[in-house]
Amino acid sequence: MRWCVVLTVLCANVVKLQNVVFRGGQCVTCPDSSSLPASRRRLSVSAHTMAANCIFCQICGDNPGGTELLASNEDLVVFRDIKPAAKHHYLVVSREHITDAKALTSAQKPLLQRMIATAEQVLRDQGADMSDTRLGFHWPPFHSISHLHLHAISPTSDMGLMARIVFKQNSWWFVSPEYVMSRL
């Protein structure tokens, strides 16, 4: 009975978060791109597609908020999660606007492999305990940002109760990179 209550609370919080962040499919935390000057209305970085109303696309592009990037290359950026579940909690975000892990195709398998390798490298560079890590994706509809991102978390043994639930490996709402790879 207790797990049912916890799951209900978790689902209610995720849905509530999605309703606050997204209304009518539009992100309400991002400015309307038409109100931005032409120099800031950037829709692509090199050959990648971006969504003007997506906060992660903005970080990958112009980065108006000045988010500290721990790693950056042609395909990916890495930065700290704003609500860390552990001492080391990073997001590996694709520069291309892909909605989520479920939307990946077999042609994007190399991108997924680069995301995993980058996550592991950043964890090592930041001094994380590599024997106590968790990598994973929130599985639709259980995500608050509709932009592909991989969570890299360490040490998992330090996560609190809610973080253990939200980032529970291979649950309905949080899946491993291996699971995503098996679906491609």
C-alpha positions in Angstrom: 0.0 0.0 0.0 2.8 2.5 0.9 4.5 2.0 -2.6 1.1 2.8 -4.3 1.0 6.1 -2.3 4.6 7.0 -3.1 4.1 6.2 -6.8 0.9 8.3 -6.9 2.7 11.2 -5.2 5.6 10.8 -7.7 3.4 10.7 -10.7 1.4 13.7 -9.4 4.6 15.7 -8.9 5.9 14.9 -12.4 2.6 15.8 -14.1 2.4 19.0 -12.0 5.9 19.9 -13.0 5.1 19.2 -16.7 2.0 21.4 -16.4 4.0 24.2 -14.9 6.9 24.0 -17.4 4.8 23.2 -20.5 1.4 24.6 -21.4 -0.2 23.6 -24.7 3.1 22.0 -25.8 5.0 25.3 -25.3 7.7 25.9 -22.6 6.6 28.8 -20.4 10.0 29.2 -18.9 11.5 30.3 -22.2 10.9 33.7 -23.8 8.8 33.9 -27.0 11.4 33.8 -29.8 9.6 36.5 -31.8 10.3 39.0 -29.0 14.0 38.3 -29.1 16.4 40.4 -31.3 17.3 38.7 -34.6 20.8 38.0 -33.2 19.3 35.9 -30.4 16.7 34.2 -32.5 19.1 31.4 -33.4 17.4 28.2 -34.6 20.4 26.1 -35.4 24.0 25.4 -34.4 25.9 24.1 -37.4 23.8 21.4 -39.0 21.6 20.6 -35.9 18.0 21.5 -35.5 16.9 23.5 -32.4 13.6 24.6 -31.0 13.4 28.3 -30.2 11.2 27.7 -27.1 13.4 24.9 -25.5 15.6 25.8 -22.5 18.1 23.1 -23.4 18.3 24.3 -27.0 19.1 27.8 -25.6 21.9 26.4 -23.4 23.3 24.5 -26.4 23.1 27.6 -28.6 23.5 31.1 -27.3 23.4 30.1 -23.6 21.8 33.4 -22.5 21.8 32.3 -18.8 25.5 31.6 -18.8 25.2 28.0 -17.7 28.6 26.6 -16.9 29.4 23.9 -19.5 31.6 21.1 -18.1 32.1 19.7 -21.6 31.0 20.8 -25.1 31.5 19.4 -28.6 29.7 19.5 -31.9 27.0 17.0 -30.8 26.7 17.4 -27.0 27.0 19.7 -24.0 27.3 18.7 -20.3 26.2 20.8 -17.3 25.2 20.4 -13.7 21.6 19.5 -12.9 19.9 22.4 -11.2 18.3 20.0 -8.7 21.1 17.5 -8.0 20.2 14.0 -6.6 23.8 13.5 -5.4 27.2 15.3 -5.2 27.8 14.6 -8.9 24.7 15.0 -11.0 25.2 16.1 -14.6 23.1 16.3 -17.7 24.5 15.2 -21.1 22.3 17.0 -23.6 22.2 16.6 -27.4 22.6 19.8 -29.4 20.0 18.4 -31.8 16.5 18.8 -30.5 15.3 15.3 -30.1 12.2 15.0 -27.9 13.3 12.1 -25.6 15.0 8.7 -25.6 11.9 7.0 -27.0 12.2 9.1 -30.1 15.7 7.9 -31.0 16.2 5.9 -34.1 18.7 3.3 -35.0 20.6 5.9 -37.1 21.2 7.8 -33.8 22.9 4.9 -32.1 26.3 6.6 -32.4 24.9 9.7 -30.7 23.7 7.5 -27.8 27.2 5.9 -27.6 28.9 9.3 -27.5 26.4 10.5 -24.8 27.4 7.5 -22.6 31.1 7.9 -23.2 30.9 11.6 -22.5 28.9 11.1 -19.2 31.5 8.6 -18.0 34.4 10.9 -18.9 32.8 13.9 -17.1 32.1 11.8 -14.0 35.8 10.7 -14.0 37.0 14.3 -14.6 34.9 15.6 -11.8 36.3 13.0 -9.3 33.1 10.8 -9.0 33.3 7.3 -7.6 32.9 5.3 -10.8 31.9 2.2 -8.8 28.7 3.9 -7.5 27.2 5.7 -10.6 23.9 5.6 -12.4 23.3 6.7 -16.0 19.7 6.9 -17.3 17.0 8.6 -19.2 13.5 9.6 -18.0 11.0 7.6 -20.1 8.0 9.3 -21.6 5.7 10.6 -20.4 7.8 11.0 -17.2 10.1 13.9 -18.0 9.8 17.6 -17.3 12.0 18.8 -20.3 11.1 17.5 -23.7 14.7 17.4 -25.0 17.0 14.4 -25.0 19.3 14.3 -22.0 21.2 11.6 -20.1 21.5 11.8 -16.3 24.9 10.9 -14.9 24.7 10.6 -11.1 27.3 9.6 -8.5 27.4 8.5 -5.7 24.0 6.8 -5.9 24.4 5.6 -2.3 24.1 9.2 -1.1 20.7 9.8 -2.9 17.7 10.7 -0.7 14.4 8.8 -0.7 12.8 10.9 -3.4 15.9 10.8 -5.7 16.0 7.0 -5.3 12.4 6.9 -6.5 12.7 9.4 -9.3 16.0 7.9 -10.6 15.1 4.2 -9.9 17.0 2.2 -12.5 14.9 0.3 -15.1 11.5 1.5 -13.7 8.6 2.7 -15.8 9.9 6.3 -15.6 13.8 5.9 -15.6 15.6 3.6 -17.9 19.3 2.7 -18.5 21.2 3.5 -21.6 21.4 -0.2 -22.3 17.6 -0.4 -22.4 17.4 2.5 -24.9 20.2 0.9 -27.0 18.3 -2.4 -27.1 15.2 -0.6 -28.5 17.2 0.9 -31.5 
